[in-house]
Amino acid sequence: MPLSAGDVQALWLTARLAGAVTLILLLVGTPIAWWLAHSRAWWKGPVGAVVALPLVLPPSVLGFYLLLAMGPQGPVGRLTQALHLGPLPFSFEGLVVASVFYSLPFMVQPLQTAFESIGERPLEVAATLRASPIDRFFSVGLPLGLPGLVTACVLTFAHTVGEFGVVLMIGGNLPGRTRVVSVQIYDHVEALEYAQAHRLSAVMLVFSFVVLLAVYTWRLRPAREA
């Protein structure tokens, strides 16, 4: 039996969400990772802890505080109302904002590790050739950190696809707007529709396996080539 129209709709919404979050975090997380990899400022530790906080913070806690911040009385909610953008909770845009915060470490930490593995020597050589800091980033940092960049993007996309607690707190369960795959599976189980839940869960299981296989294959390729 094929997937229902609601399941396909949830899959498409989830793909849109994960793609948007990955693109945003690629633009935002890359400079953060570069700074964390090379900065010697005393506040590097606190910044790194804030970035990694979603790894240990319960999703319901993060979702609760984001809901307060984006609500009508919160600072973000007041700003969006002043700009006539409408409320963010229970909207696709709100899911994107919440997912950006929740998936931030999955983009930053692999990139930071990749940039740190480059070492200072290549950057120093580029500096002796009068390359500016921006030139060193684009001509040395990004090419040498490409494996980490690919890993970070894949993990961010996959992690966003699997979110449940944060998206349920911020987006609720609105068909076609905020009902992503994880919420759709939950609805099937709540309605005792185990066959539908099994089919959709099987799709996510295969997707997760393919993602992890691609990541490990990519990471092992340099060692095999060497």
C-alpha positions as CSV (number, residue, x, y, z in Angstrom):
1,M,0.0,0.0,0.0
2,P,1.5,3.4,-1.0
3,L,2.0,6.3,1.3
4,S,-1.1,8.4,1.9
5,A,-1.5,12.0,0.6
6,G,-0.9,13.3,4.1
7,D,2.3,11.3,4.4
8,V,3.6,12.6,1.1
9,Q,2.7,16.1,2.2
10,A,4.6,15.7,5.5
11,L,7.6,14.3,3.7
12,W,7.7,17.3,1.3
13,L,7.2,19.8,4.2
14,T,10.0,18.1,6.1
15,A,12.4,18.3,3.1
16,R,11.6,22.0,2.7
17,L,12.3,22.6,6.3
18,A,15.5,20.7,6.4
19,G,16.8,22.3,3.2
20,A,16.0,25.8,4.4
21,V,17.7,25.2,7.8
22,T,20.8,23.6,6.2
23,L,21.2,26.6,3.9
24,I,20.8,29.2,6.7
25,L,23.2,27.4,9.0
26,L,25.7,27.0,6.2
27,L,25.8,30.8,5.9
28,V,25.6,31.4,9.6
29,G,27.5,28.5,11.1
30,T,30.6,28.6,8.8
31,P,31.9,31.9,10.1
32,I,31.1,30.9,13.7
33,A,33.0,27.6,13.2
34,W,36.0,29.5,11.6
35,W,36.1,31.9,14.5
36,L,35.9,29.1,17.1
37,A,38.7,27.2,15.4
38,H,41.1,30.2,15.4
39,S,40.1,32.6,18.1
40,R,42.0,32.9,21.3
41,A,39.5,35.2,23.0
42,W,38.5,34.4,26.5
43,W,34.9,34.2,25.6
44,K,35.5,31.5,23.0
45,G,34.6,28.9,25.7
46,P,31.2,30.5,26.6
47,V,30.3,30.9,22.9
48,G,31.2,27.3,22.2
49,A,29.1,26.2,25.2
50,V,26.1,28.2,23.9
51,V,26.5,26.6,20.4
52,A,26.6,23.1,21.9
53,L,23.8,23.7,24.3
54,P,21.1,22.0,22.1
55,L,23.1,18.8,22.3
56,V,22.3,18.4,26.1
57,L,19.3,20.6,26.6
58,P,15.9,18.8,26.4
59,P,14.1,19.8,23.2
60,S,11.0,20.7,25.2
61,V,13.0,23.2,27.2
62,L,14.5,24.8,24.2
63,G,11.1,24.8,22.5
64,F,9.4,26.4,25.5
65,Y,11.9,29.3,25.7
66,L,11.7,29.8,21.9
67,L,7.9,29.8,22.2
68,L,8.1,32.5,24.9
69,A,10.6,34.6,22.8
70,M,8.5,34.3,19.6
71,G,5.1,34.7,21.3
72,P,3.1,38.0,21.2
73,Q,4.7,39.2,24.5
74,G,8.3,38.1,23.7
75,P,11.0,40.2,22.2
76,V,11.0,38.4,18.8
77,G,7.2,38.4,18.7
78,R,7.0,42.1,19.3
79,L,9.6,42.7,16.6
80,T,7.7,40.6,14.0
81,Q,4.5,42.4,14.9
82,A,6.1,45.8,14.5
83,L,7.4,44.7,11.1
84,H,4.0,43.4,10.2
85,L,5.4,39.9,9.6
86,G,2.9,38.1,11.7
87,P,3.4,35.7,14.6
88,L,6.1,33.0,14.2
89,P,4.6,30.3,16.4
90,F,2.5,27.7,14.6
91,S,3.9,28.7,11.2
92,F,6.5,27.2,8.8
93,E,8.8,30.3,9.4
94,G,8.7,29.6,13.1
95,L,9.7,26.0,12.5
96,V,12.7,27.3,10.5
97,V,13.8,29.6,13.3
98,A,13.5,27.0,16.0
99,S,15.2,24.4,13.9
100,V,18.1,26.7,13.2
101,F,18.8,27.0,16.9
102,Y,18.3,23.3,17.5
103,S,20.5,22.1,14.7
104,L,23.3,24.7,15.1
105,P,25.8,22.4,16.8
106,F,25.4,19.8,14.0
107,M,26.7,22.4,11.5
108,V,29.3,24.2,13.7
109,Q,31.1,21.4,15.4
110,P,32.0,19.3,12.3
111,L,33.2,22.5,10.6
112,Q,35.1,23.6,13.6
113,T,36.9,20.2,13.8
114,A,37.7,20.4,10.1
115,F,39.1,23.9,10.3
116,E,41.2,23.1,13.4
117,S,42.7,20.1,11.5
118,I,44.1,22.4,8.9
119,G,46.6,23.8,11.3
120,E,48.2,27.2,11.2
121,R,51.0,26.5,8.8
122,P,48.9,26.7,5.5
123,L,47.3,29.9,6.7
124,E,50.7,31.4,7.6
125,V,52.1,30.5,4.2
126,A,49.1,32.2,2.5
127,A,49.7,35.3,4.7
128,T,53.3,35.5,3.6
129,L,52.0,35.7,0.0
130,R,50.0,38.7,1.1
131,A,46.6,37.0,1.2
132,S,44.1,38.8,3.2
133,P,42.1,37.0,6.0
134,I,39.2,36.7,3.6
135,D,41.4,35.3,0.9
136,R,42.9,32.8,3.3
137,F,39.5,31.7,4.3
138,F,38.2,31.1,0.7
139,S,41.5,29.9,-0.9
140,V,42.8,27.8,2.0
141,G,40.2,27.2,4.7
142,L,37.2,26.2,2.6
143,P,39.0,23.9,0.1
144,L,40.9,22.0,2.9
145,G,37.8,21.9,5.1
146,L,35.5,20.6,2.3
147,P,35.1,17.1,3.9
148,G,33.9,18.7,7.1
149,L,31.7,21.0,5.2
150,V,29.9,18.2,3.5
151,T,29.6,16.2,6.7
152,A,28.2,19.2,8.5
153,C,25.6,19.8,5.8
154,V,24.5,16.2,5.7
155,L,24.2,15.9,9.5
156,T,22.3,19.2,9.8
157,F,19.8,18.1,7.1
158,A,19.3,14.7,8.7
159,H,19.0,16.0,12.2
160,T,16.4,18.6,11.1
161,V,14.4,15.8,9.4
162,G,14.3,13.8,12.7
163,E,13.2,16.7,15.0
164,F,10.1,16.2,17.1
165,G,10.0,18.0,20.4
166,V,11.0,21.4,19.2
167,V,8.8,21.4,16.1
168,L,5.8,20.2,18.1
169,M,6.3,22.9,20.7
170,I,6.7,25.7,18.1
171,G,4.6,24.5,15.2
172,G,1.9,22.3,16.7
173,N,0.2,20.0,14.3
174,L,-1.2,21.9,11.4
175,P,-1.5,19.8,8.2
176,G,0.4,21.3,5.3
177,R,1.9,24.0,7.5
178,T,3.7,22.5,10.4
179,R,3.0,18.7,10.4
180,V,6.4,17.2,9.6
181,V,7.2,13.5,9.3
182,S,7.9,13.0,13.0
183,V,4.6,14.5,14.0
184,Q,2.8,12.6,11.2
185,I,4.2,9.3,12.6
186,Y,3.1,10.3,16.1
187,D,-0.4,11.0,14.8
188,H,-0.6,7.5,13.2
189,V,0.4,5.8,16.4
190,E,-2.1,7.9,18.4
191,A,-4.8,6.8,16.0
192,L,-3.7,3.2,16.2
193,E,-2.8,3.3,12.5
194,Y,0.2,1.1,12.9
195,A,0.5,0.1,9.2
196,Q,0.7,3.7,8.1
197,A,3.2,4.5,10.9
198,H,5.3,1.5,9.9
199,R,5.5,2.5,6.3
200,L,6.5,6.1,7.1
201,S,8.9,5.0,9.7
202,A,10.5,2.5,7.3
203,V,11.1,5.4,4.9
204,M,12.8,7.4,7.6
205,L,14.8,4.3,8.7
206,V,16.2,3.9,5.1
207,F,16.9,7.6,4.8
208,S,18.8,7.6,8.1
209,F,20.9,4.6,7.1
210,V,21.7,6.1,3.7
211,V,22.7,9.4,5.3
212,L,25.0,7.7,7.8
213,L,26.5,5.4,5.2
214,A,27.2,8.4,3.0
215,V,28.9,10.3,5.8
216,Y,31.1,7.4,6.9
217,T,32.0,6.6,3.3
218,W,33.0,10.2,2.7
219,R,35.1,10.3,5.9
220,L,36.9,7.1,5.0
221,R,37.7,8.0,1.4
222,P,40.8,10.1,2.2
223,A,42.3,7.2,4.3
224,R,41.7,4.7,1.4
225,E,43.2,7.1,-1.1
226,A,46.3,7.6,1.1
